[in-house]
Amino acid sequence: MKLTEVAQILGTNGRSSKLVCVFTEEKAPVLEFGNGFAACQHKQIDLKDHVEVLKKLKDGQAFTLGREDYNDVDLGEIADISRLHCYIVREGKQFKLYDCSLFGTAVVLE
């Protein structure tokens, strides 16, 4: 997805994004979604499984995760997951993860 499309989606719902972490392909984290302390669903995504796609990102592109079909990773219908929950952009050999959800994105660095 293009970053301009991400900005348009965020603008439509009045959300903004915040930088959560910076990582490299060698140190790709596991992301946790959903409130693990509540009686609701919880999901983990290991970004190591997506490194090859992330490495192909070009300037102005984003890798998106959320519960809508337009995302690169569809996180399913979990109550605490936003339509566009978070996105990743590439800057050189680094990747930046931005959260744009109400409930946050937990990052587990191994």
Chimera marker file (.cmm) of the C-alpha trace (Angstrom):
<marker_set name="trace">
<marker id="1" x="0.000" y="0.000" z="0.000" r="1" g="1" b="0" radius="0.5"/>
<marker id="2" x="1.231" y="3.508" z="-0.688" r="1" g="1" b="0" radius="0.5"/>
<marker id="3" x="1.959" y="5.812" z="2.255" r="1" g="1" b="0" radius="0.5"/>
<marker id="4" x="-0.478" y="8.329" z="0.759" r="1" g="1" b="0" radius="0.5"/>
<marker id="5" x="-3.223" y="5.693" z="1.072" r="1" g="1" b="0" radius="0.5"/>
<marker id="6" x="-2.240" y="5.057" z="4.704" r="1" g="1" b="0" radius="0.5"/>
<marker id="7" x="-2.446" y="8.803" z="5.400" r="1" g="1" b="0" radius="0.5"/>
<marker id="8" x="-5.855" y="8.967" z="3.735" r="1" g="1" b="0" radius="0.5"/>
<marker id="9" x="-7.215" y="6.079" z="5.846" r="1" g="1" b="0" radius="0.5"/>
<marker id="10" x="-5.840" y="7.627" z="9.039" r="1" g="1" b="0" radius="0.5"/>
<marker id="11" x="-7.269" y="11.025" z="8.124" r="1" g="1" b="0" radius="0.5"/>
<marker id="12" x="-10.696" y="9.508" z="7.502" r="1" g="1" b="0" radius="0.5"/>
<marker id="13" x="-10.937" y="8.085" z="11.013" r="1" g="1" b="0" radius="0.5"/>
<marker id="14" x="-9.131" y="10.948" z="12.764" r="1" g="1" b="0" radius="0.5"/>
<marker id="15" x="-6.172" y="8.844" z="13.834" r="1" g="1" b="0" radius="0.5"/>
<marker id="16" x="-2.479" y="9.509" z="13.779" r="1" g="1" b="0" radius="0.5"/>
<marker id="17" x="0.477" y="7.167" z="14.002" r="1" g="1" b="0" radius="0.5"/>
<marker id="18" x="3.408" y="6.917" z="16.365" r="1" g="1" b="0" radius="0.5"/>
<marker id="19" x="6.772" y="5.271" z="15.902" r="1" g="1" b="0" radius="0.5"/>
<marker id="20" x="6.948" y="2.112" z="18.006" r="1" g="1" b="0" radius="0.5"/>
<marker id="21" x="10.277" y="0.571" z="17.041" r="1" g="1" b="0" radius="0.5"/>
<marker id="22" x="13.072" y="0.414" z="14.501" r="1" g="1" b="0" radius="0.5"/>
<marker id="23" x="14.444" y="-2.980" z="13.498" r="1" g="1" b="0" radius="0.5"/>
<marker id="24" x="16.555" y="-4.754" z="10.889" r="1" g="1" b="0" radius="0.5"/>
<marker id="25" x="15.860" y="-7.930" z="8.974" r="1" g="1" b="0" radius="0.5"/>
<marker id="26" x="18.252" y="-9.791" z="11.285" r="1" g="1" b="0" radius="0.5"/>
<marker id="27" x="16.369" y="-8.615" z="14.381" r="1" g="1" b="0" radius="0.5"/>
<marker id="28" x="12.765" y="-8.684" z="13.167" r="1" g="1" b="0" radius="0.5"/>
<marker id="29" x="10.441" y="-8.697" z="16.189" r="1" g="1" b="0" radius="0.5"/>
<marker id="30" x="7.284" y="-10.575" z="17.063" r="1" g="1" b="0" radius="0.5"/>
<marker id="31" x="4.206" y="-8.348" z="17.267" r="1" g="1" b="0" radius="0.5"/>
<marker id="32" x="1.379" y="-8.958" z="19.712" r="1" g="1" b="0" radius="0.5"/>
<marker id="33" x="-2.157" y="-7.749" z="19.096" r="1" g="1" b="0" radius="0.5"/>
<marker id="34" x="-5.182" y="-7.740" z="21.351" r="1" g="1" b="0" radius="0.5"/>
<marker id="35" x="-5.322" y="-7.272" z="25.074" r="1" g="1" b="0" radius="0.5"/>
<marker id="36" x="-3.596" y="-10.315" z="26.547" r="1" g="1" b="0" radius="0.5"/>
<marker id="37" x="-4.912" y="-9.530" z="30.025" r="1" g="1" b="0" radius="0.5"/>
<marker id="38" x="-8.579" y="-9.385" z="29.070" r="1" g="1" b="0" radius="0.5"/>
<marker id="39" x="-10.865" y="-12.235" z="28.172" r="1" g="1" b="0" radius="0.5"/>
<marker id="40" x="-10.548" y="-11.558" z="24.454" r="1" g="1" b="0" radius="0.5"/>
<marker id="41" x="-8.617" y="-12.979" z="21.571" r="1" g="1" b="0" radius="0.5"/>
<marker id="42" x="-4.902" y="-12.439" z="21.226" r="1" g="1" b="0" radius="0.5"/>
<marker id="43" x="-2.699" y="-12.795" z="18.153" r="1" g="1" b="0" radius="0.5"/>
<marker id="44" x="1.037" y="-12.851" z="17.432" r="1" g="1" b="0" radius="0.5"/>
<marker id="45" x="2.788" y="-12.184" z="14.131" r="1" g="1" b="0" radius="0.5"/>
<marker id="46" x="6.464" y="-13.020" z="13.717" r="1" g="1" b="0" radius="0.5"/>
<marker id="47" x="7.886" y="-10.449" z="11.308" r="1" g="1" b="0" radius="0.5"/>
<marker id="48" x="10.714" y="-12.854" z="10.439" r="1" g="1" b="0" radius="0.5"/>
<marker id="49" x="8.078" y="-14.625" z="8.332" r="1" g="1" b="0" radius="0.5"/>
<marker id="50" x="7.579" y="-11.414" z="6.315" r="1" g="1" b="0" radius="0.5"/>
<marker id="51" x="11.185" y="-10.191" z="5.907" r="1" g="1" b="0" radius="0.5"/>
<marker id="52" x="11.397" y="-11.065" z="2.211" r="1" g="1" b="0" radius="0.5"/>
<marker id="53" x="8.333" y="-8.920" z="1.461" r="1" g="1" b="0" radius="0.5"/>
<marker id="54" x="9.592" y="-6.105" z="3.706" r="1" g="1" b="0" radius="0.5"/>
<marker id="55" x="12.943" y="-6.058" z="1.888" r="1" g="1" b="0" radius="0.5"/>
<marker id="56" x="11.087" y="-5.369" z="-1.379" r="1" g="1" b="0" radius="0.5"/>
<marker id="57" x="9.383" y="-2.211" z="-0.043" r="1" g="1" b="0" radius="0.5"/>
<marker id="58" x="10.246" y="0.886" z="-2.029" r="1" g="1" b="0" radius="0.5"/>
<marker id="59" x="10.158" y="4.543" z="-1.001" r="1" g="1" b="0" radius="0.5"/>
<marker id="60" x="6.581" y="5.649" z="-0.427" r="1" g="1" b="0" radius="0.5"/>
<marker id="61" x="5.292" y="2.139" z="0.279" r="1" g="1" b="0" radius="0.5"/>
<marker id="62" x="4.024" y="0.636" z="3.520" r="1" g="1" b="0" radius="0.5"/>
<marker id="63" x="3.444" y="-2.933" z="4.736" r="1" g="1" b="0" radius="0.5"/>
<marker id="64" x="0.156" y="-2.829" z="6.638" r="1" g="1" b="0" radius="0.5"/>
<marker id="65" x="-1.435" y="-5.018" z="9.305" r="1" g="1" b="0" radius="0.5"/>
<marker id="66" x="-5.040" y="-4.829" z="10.506" r="1" g="1" b="0" radius="0.5"/>
<marker id="67" x="-8.479" y="-6.405" z="10.378" r="1" g="1" b="0" radius="0.5"/>
<marker id="68" x="-9.514" y="-5.141" z="6.920" r="1" g="1" b="0" radius="0.5"/>
<marker id="69" x="-8.913" y="-7.086" z="3.709" r="1" g="1" b="0" radius="0.5"/>
<marker id="70" x="-6.812" y="-4.295" z="2.166" r="1" g="1" b="0" radius="0.5"/>
<marker id="71" x="-3.947" y="-4.960" z="4.611" r="1" g="1" b="0" radius="0.5"/>
<marker id="72" x="-0.909" y="-7.022" z="3.696" r="1" g="1" b="0" radius="0.5"/>
<marker id="73" x="-1.592" y="-9.087" z="6.826" r="1" g="1" b="0" radius="0.5"/>
<marker id="74" x="-5.254" y="-9.553" z="7.753" r="1" g="1" b="0" radius="0.5"/>
<marker id="75" x="-5.359" y="-9.961" z="11.528" r="1" g="1" b="0" radius="0.5"/>
<marker id="76" x="-8.938" y="-11.199" z="11.575" r="1" g="1" b="0" radius="0.5"/>
<marker id="77" x="-11.910" y="-10.027" z="13.571" r="1" g="1" b="0" radius="0.5"/>
<marker id="78" x="-10.380" y="-9.479" z="16.992" r="1" g="1" b="0" radius="0.5"/>
<marker id="79" x="-12.103" y="-6.803" z="19.092" r="1" g="1" b="0" radius="0.5"/>
<marker id="80" x="-8.944" y="-4.861" z="20.005" r="1" g="1" b="0" radius="0.5"/>
<marker id="81" x="-7.518" y="-4.756" z="16.482" r="1" g="1" b="0" radius="0.5"/>
<marker id="82" x="-8.078" y="-1.695" z="14.317" r="1" g="1" b="0" radius="0.5"/>
<marker id="83" x="-8.981" y="-1.712" z="10.625" r="1" g="1" b="0" radius="0.5"/>
<marker id="84" x="-5.485" y="-0.344" z="9.940" r="1" g="1" b="0" radius="0.5"/>
<marker id="85" x="-3.654" y="-1.297" z="13.115" r="1" g="1" b="0" radius="0.5"/>
<marker id="86" x="-0.018" y="-0.609" z="12.241" r="1" g="1" b="0" radius="0.5"/>
<marker id="87" x="2.318" y="-0.275" z="9.309" r="1" g="1" b="0" radius="0.5"/>
<marker id="88" x="5.989" y="-0.690" z="8.452" r="1" g="1" b="0" radius="0.5"/>
<marker id="89" x="8.150" y="1.416" z="6.163" r="1" g="1" b="0" radius="0.5"/>
<marker id="90" x="11.681" y="0.748" z="4.980" r="1" g="1" b="0" radius="0.5"/>
<marker id="91" x="14.472" y="3.284" z="5.323" r="1" g="1" b="0" radius="0.5"/>
<marker id="92" x="17.697" y="1.879" z="3.938" r="1" g="1" b="0" radius="0.5"/>
<marker id="93" x="18.479" y="-1.309" z="5.829" r="1" g="1" b="0" radius="0.5"/>
<marker id="94" x="16.135" y="-0.429" z="8.677" r="1" g="1" b="0" radius="0.5"/>
<marker id="95" x="12.405" y="-0.850" z="9.084" r="1" g="1" b="0" radius="0.5"/>
<marker id="96" x="10.187" y="1.445" z="11.134" r="1" g="1" b="0" radius="0.5"/>
<marker id="97" x="7.005" y="0.198" z="12.760" r="1" g="1" b="0" radius="0.5"/>
<marker id="98" x="4.244" y="2.764" z="13.311" r="1" g="1" b="0" radius="0.5"/>
<marker id="99" x="1.196" y="2.063" z="15.456" r="1" g="1" b="0" radius="0.5"/>
<marker id="100" x="-2.087" y="3.755" z="14.523" r="1" g="1" b="0" radius="0.5"/>
<marker id="101" x="-4.490" y="1.815" z="16.742" r="1" g="1" b="0" radius="0.5"/>
<marker id="102" x="-6.400" y="2.695" z="19.877" r="1" g="1" b="0" radius="0.5"/>
<marker id="103" x="-5.062" y="-0.281" z="21.833" r="1" g="1" b="0" radius="0.5"/>
<marker id="104" x="-1.426" y="-0.351" z="20.768" r="1" g="1" b="0" radius="0.5"/>
<marker id="105" x="0.965" y="-2.886" z="19.323" r="1" g="1" b="0" radius="0.5"/>
<marker id="106" x="3.294" y="-4.804" z="21.627" r="1" g="1" b="0" radius="0.5"/>
<marker id="107" x="6.743" y="-5.562" z="20.271" r="1" g="1" b="0" radius="0.5"/>
<marker id="108" x="8.703" y="-8.576" z="21.522" r="1" g="1" b="0" radius="0.5"/>
<marker id="109" x="12.392" y="-8.361" z="20.675" r="1" g="1" b="0" radius="0.5"/>
<marker id="110" x="14.132" y="-11.706" z="20.938" r="1" g="1" b="0" radius="0.5"/>
<link id1="1" id2="2" r="1" g="1" b="0" radius="0.2"/>
<link id1="2" id2="3" r="1" g="1" b="0" radius="0.2"/>
<link id1="3" id2="4" r="1" g="1" b="0" radius="0.2"/>
<link id1="4" id2="5" r="1" g="1" b="0" radius="0.2"/>
<link id1="5" id2="6" r="1" g="1" b="0" radius="0.2"/>
<link id1="6" id2="7" r="1" g="1" b="0" radius="0.2"/>
<link id1="7" id2="8" r="1" g="1" b="0" radius="0.2"/>
<link id1="8" id2="9" r="1" g="1" b="0" radius="0.2"/>
<link id1="9" id2="10" r="1" g="1" b="0" radius="0.2"/>
<link id1="10" id2="11" r="1" g="1" b="0" radius="0.2"/>
<link id1="11" id2="12" r="1" g="1" b="0" radius="0.2"/>
<link id1="12" id2="13" r="1" g="1" b="0" radius="0.2"/>
<link id1="13" id2="14" r="1" g="1" b="0" radius="0.2"/>
<link id1="14" id2="15" r="1" g="1" b="0" radius="0.2"/>
<link id1="15" id2="16" r="1" g="1" b="0" radius="0.2"/>
<link id1="16" id2="17" r="1" g="1" b="0" radius="0.2"/>
<link id1="17" id2="18" r="1" g="1" b="0" radius="0.2"/>
<link id1="18" id2="19" r="1" g="1" b="0" radius="0.2"/>
<link id1="19" id2="20" r="1" g="1" b="0" radius="0.2"/>
<link id1="20" id2="21" r="1" g="1" b="0" radius="0.2"/>
<link id1="21" id2="22" r="1" g="1" b="0" radius="0.2"/>
<link id1="22" id2="23" r="1" g="1" b="0" radius="0.2"/>
<link id1="23" id2="24" r="1" g="1" b="0" radius="0.2"/>
<link id1="24" id2="25" r="1" g="1" b="0" radius="0.2"/>
<link id1="25" id2="26" r="1" g="1" b="0" radius="0.2"/>
<link id1="26" id2="27" r="1" g="1" b="0" radius="0.2"/>
<link id1="27" id2="28" r="1" g="1" b="0" radius="0.2"/>
<link id1="28" id2="29" r="1" g="1" b="0" radius="0.2"/>
<link id1="29" id2="30" r="1" g="1" b="0" radius="0.2"/>
<link id1="30" id2="31" r="1" g="1" b="0" radius="0.2"/>
<link id1="31" id2="32" r="1" g="1" b="0" radius="0.2"/>
<link id1="32" id2="33" r="1" g="1" b="0" radius="0.2"/>
<link id1="33" id2="34" r="1" g="1" b="0" radius="0.2"/>
<link id1="34" id2="35" r="1" g="1" b="0" radius="0.2"/>
<link id1="35" id2="36" r="1" g="1" b="0" radius="0.2"/>
<link id1="36" id2="37" r="1" g="1" b="0" radius="0.2"/>
<link id1="37" id2="38" r="1" g="1" b="0" radius="0.2"/>
<link id1="38" id2="39" r="1" g="1" b="0" radius="0.2"/>
<link id1="39" id2="40" r="1" g="1" b="0" radius="0.2"/>
<link id1="40" id2="41" r="1" g="1" b="0" radius="0.2"/>
<link id1="41" id2="42" r="1" g="1" b="0" radius="0.2"/>
<link id1="42" id2="43" r="1" g="1" b="0" radius="0.2"/>
<link id1="43" id2="44" r="1" g="1" b="0" radius="0.2"/>
<link id1="44" id2="45" r="1" g="1" b="0" radius="0.2"/>
<link id1="45" id2="46" r="1" g="1" b="0" radius="0.2"/>
<link id1="46" id2="47" r="1" g="1" b="0" radius="0.2"/>
<link id1="47" id2="48" r="1" g="1" b="0" radius="0.2"/>
<link id1="48" id2="49" r="1" g="1" b="0" radius="0.2"/>
<link id1="49" id2="50" r="1" g="1" b="0" radius="0.2"/>
<link id1="50" id2="51" r="1" g="1" b="0" radius="0.2"/>
<link id1="51" id2="52" r="1" g="1" b="0" radius="0.2"/>
<link id1="52" id2="53" r="1" g="1" b="0" radius="0.2"/>
<link id1="53" id2="54" r="1" g="1" b="0" radius="0.2"/>
<link id1="54" id2="55" r="1" g="1" b="0" radius="0.2"/>
<link id1="55" id2="56" r="1" g="1" b="0" radius="0.2"/>
<link id1="56" id2="57" r="1" g="1" b="0" radius="0.2"/>
<link id1="57" id2="58" r="1" g="1" b="0" radius="0.2"/>
<link id1="58" id2="59" r="1" g="1" b="0" radius="0.2"/>
<link id1="59" id2="60" r="1" g="1" b="0" radius="0.2"/>
<link id1="60" id2="61" r="1" g="1" b="0" radius="0.2"/>
<link id1="61" id2="62" r="1" g="1" b="0" radius="0.2"/>
<link id1="62" id2="63" r="1" g="1" b="0" radius="0.2"/>
<link id1="63" id2="64" r="1" g="1" b="0" radius="0.2"/>
<link id1="64" id2="65" r="1" g="1" b="0" radius="0.2"/>
<link id1="65" id2="66" r="1" g="1" b="0" radius="0.2"/>
<link id1="66" id2="67" r="1" g="1" b="0" radius="0.2"/>
<link id1="67" id2="68" r="1" g="1" b="0" radius="0.2"/>
<link id1="68" id2="69" r="1" g="1" b="0" radius="0.2"/>
<link id1="69" id2="70" r="1" g="1" b="0" radius="0.2"/>
<link id1="70" id2="71" r="1" g="1" b="0" radius="0.2"/>
<link id1="71" id2="72" r="1" g="1" b="0" radius="0.2"/>
<link id1="72" id2="73" r="1" g="1" b="0" radius="0.2"/>
<link id1="73" id2="74" r="1" g="1" b="0" radius="0.2"/>
<link id1="74" id2="75" r="1" g="1" b="0" radius="0.2"/>
<link id1="75" id2="76" r="1" g="1" b="0" radius="0.2"/>
<link id1="76" id2="77" r="1" g="1" b="0" radius="0.2"/>
<link id1="77" id2="78" r="1" g="1" b="0" radius="0.2"/>
<link id1="78" id2="79" r="1" g="1" b="0" radius="0.2"/>
<link id1="79" id2="80" r="1" g="1" b="0" radius="0.2"/>
<link id1="80" id2="81" r="1" g="1" b="0" radius="0.2"/>
<link id1="81" id2="82" r="1" g="1" b="0" radius="0.2"/>
<link id1="82" id2="83" r="1" g="1" b="0" radius="0.2"/>
<link id1="83" id2="84" r="1" g="1" b="0" radius="0.2"/>
<link id1="84" id2="85" r="1" g="1" b="0" radius="0.2"/>
<link id1="85" id2="86" r="1" g="1" b="0" radius="0.2"/>
<link id1="86" id2="87" r="1" g="1" b="0" radius="0.2"/>
<link id1="87" id2="88" r="1" g="1" b="0" radius="0.2"/>
<link id1="88" id2="89" r="1" g="1" b="0" radius="0.2"/>
<link id1="89" id2="90" r="1" g="1" b="0" radius="0.2"/>
<link id1="90" id2="91" r="1" g="1" b="0" radius="0.2"/>
<link id1="91" id2="92" r="1" g="1" b="0" radius="0.2"/>
<link id1="92" id2="93" r="1" g="1" b="0" radius="0.2"/>
<link id1="93" id2="94" r="1" g="1" b="0" radius="0.2"/>
<link id1="94" id2="95" r="1" g="1" b="0" radius="0.2"/>
<link id1="95" id2="96" r="1" g="1" b="0" radius="0.2"/>
<link id1="96" id2="97" r="1" g="1" b="0" radius="0.2"/>
<link id1="97" id2="98" r="1" g="1" b="0" radius="0.2"/>
<link id1="98" id2="99" r="1" g="1" b="0" radius="0.2"/>
<link id1="99" id2="100" r="1" g="1" b="0" radius="0.2"/>
<link id1="100" id2="101" r="1" g="1" b="0" radius="0.2"/>
<link id1="101" id2="102" r="1" g="1" b="0" radius="0.2"/>
<link id1="102" id2="103" r="1" g="1" b="0" radius="0.2"/>
<link id1="103" id2="104" r="1" g="1" b="0" radius="0.2"/>
<link id1="104" id2="105" r="1" g="1" b="0" radius="0.2"/>
<link id1="105" id2="106" r="1" g="1" b="0" radius="0.2"/>
<link id1="106" id2="107" r="1" g="1" b="0" radius="0.2"/>
<link id1="107" id2="108" r="1" g="1" b="0" radius="0.2"/>
<link id1="108" id2="109" r="1" g="1" b="0" radius="0.2"/>
<link id1="109" id2="110" r="1" g="1" b="0" radius="0.2"/>
</marker_set>
